[in-house]
Amino acid sequence: MRIGQFIEEMKTTKETIRYYIDEKLMTPKKVDGRYEFTEKDKKDFKSIRELREMGLSIRVIKEIKKNKEFCDTKKQWESNLNIIDSELVKIEIELERLSNEKIALINAKKKLKNKL
């Protein structure tokens, strides 16, 4: 299928698809200078979308994709587990930062209310 139909079916934008192609996350074939998308491309796109919804960066998704060469092996699972552990640590740090910001804002709000 052509890019227009793919975009409509996947509910995305041309810019997103082109970005994923530029980043080598998707590799549709070119026929007569136009991209032709297959079921594999749909599966790849859905995987990328799922990983993005988890908050993973393009850099991390590239790492995960690189691990596909070891598909369904212990090496792939261990590598992906390490990636997930690393992302969870980053999230914990961010949650701590946000919690501290929330406390600071609550305290500022209390001080302002006391002045009213």
LINNORRA-V452375 format. One line per field, one symbol per residue. ss: DSSP state (2 for helix, 1 for strand, 0 for the rest). phi: phi as a letter, one per 40 degrees, with the letter a starting at -180 (. if undefined). psi: psi as a letter, one per 40 degrees, with the letter a starting at -180 (. if undefined). A space follows every 10 residues. Layout:
# LINNORRA-V452375
ss->???
phi->???
psi->???
This chain:
# LINNORRA-V452375
ss->0022222222 0002222222 2200000011 1001110022 2222222222 2220000222 2222222222 0002222222 2222222222 2222222222 2222222222 222220
phi->.ccccccccc fbbccccccc cdcgcbbccb bfgbcbbbcc ccccccccdc ccccgcccdc cccccdcccb dfbdcccccc ccccdccccc cccccccccc cccccccccc cccccc
psi->iiddddddde faiddddddd ddefdigiih hfeihhiadd dddddddddd dddeeiiddd ddddddeddf hfiddddddd dddddddddd dddddddddd dddddddddd dddde.
